[in-house]
Amino acid sequence: MLTTTPLPETFPLSFCPTGMVPTRADSPYVPLTPREIADDVHAVSQLGITSVHLHARDERGVPTWRREVFEEIISLVKERDPELVICVTTSGRDVSEVEKRAAVLDIAGDLKPDMASLTLASMNFATSASVNAPQTVRELAERMRDRGIVPELEVFDTGMLNFAAYLAKKGILRTPYVVNLLLGGLATAQVSPLELGLLLERMPEGATWLGAGIGQAQLAANALSLAAGGGVRVGLEDNLHVDQTRTRLATNVELVQRVVAQAALLGRRPMPPSAFRRDVLAS
């Protein structure tokens, strides 16, 4: 007799408003200034999100690693949405030096981030590369561990989970494990039940996972993740369009609304930040 496992009622919903790549030329809806980013975060927080994944831009709209810009963004977010789980990027798409990538990890006091992204290996996008040398990944992970910041493991393919297991065996990564599965890249894992299943089979024991899709893959990746019992990452960082024909530009609010509607069809709803802190970050 076939049986089914009930889906969890709640799921972690991570909001990624900006990213490293989108510009005003790509879309007028991409938030670039600290105030614009905080405004979008507040707008979608009314719909129900668990965490926000923050990138920073300088006065020209160019990605920046500078700590003071992240501090301004976090401060503005916390003014109106103090309960949200804050995740900051340590992306290496534009900078390679560990000291620059790790600068955001030195934020302290009330503005200290709860989490920080950790991409576990190098890979290619359609027109650029993200370079993450093994020693760089180790150093970033060690700094997160020593500062009490939970890594948000960015996984684009199965080999990255193999490296996560290696780092865990060395004591460099420790629980809790929070994993973003980013599907649909040109040179990485695609959106299919088979490939998602393999990634889940390699997942660290007890991990909390979220599914994301790059570009046109976002809608399918979000739907597949929800149906498989996982969480979701969504926002203009990963996808600029609301339709699959890529003819209508999306807003961050529209993308979050779509995920909430998808989840409702499955009887699921976004996990409150307080529950994520209690059940995931404190585990």
WOZIWO-V232618 format. One line per field, one symbol per residue. ss: DSSP state (H for helix, E for strand, - for the rest). psi: psi as a letter, one per 30 degrees, with the letter a starting at -180 (. if undefined). burial: # if it has 24 or more other ideal C-beta (glycine too) atoms within 12 Angstrom, else .. A space follows every 50 residues. Layout:
BEGIN
ss: ???
psi: ???
burial: ???
END
This chain:
BEGIN
ss: ---------EE-EEE------------------HHHHHHHHHHHH----- EEEE--E-----E---HHHHHHHHHHHHHH----EEEE---------HHH H-HHHH--HHH---EEEEE---EE----EE---HHHHHHHHHHHHHH--E EEEEE--HHHHHHHHHHHH--------EEEEEE---------HHHHHHHH H------EEEEEE-HHHHHHHHHHHHH---EEEE------E-------E- -HHHHHHHHHHHHHH---EE--HHHHHHHHH--
psi: kklkkkkkelkkjkkjfeafeklefekffkkeleeeeeeeeeeffffjle lkjklklaffgkkkfkefeeeeeeeeefefiffkkkklkhkgefkfkeee efefffkabffklelkkjkflllkaeglljkikeeeeeeeeeeeefghkk kjjjkfleeeeeeeeeeeefgeklllkkkkjjlglegakljkeeeeeeee ffkkkgkklkklkkbffeeeeeeeeefggaakkllfefkflflffhfkkl leeeeeeeeeeeeefggllkkkeeeeeefdeg.
burial: .......#.#############....#.######.##########.#### #######...#.#####.##########..#.#############..... #######...#############.#....#.#...##########.#.## ########.##.###.##...###.##########..####...##..## .###..####################################.......# ##########.##..#.######.###..##..
END
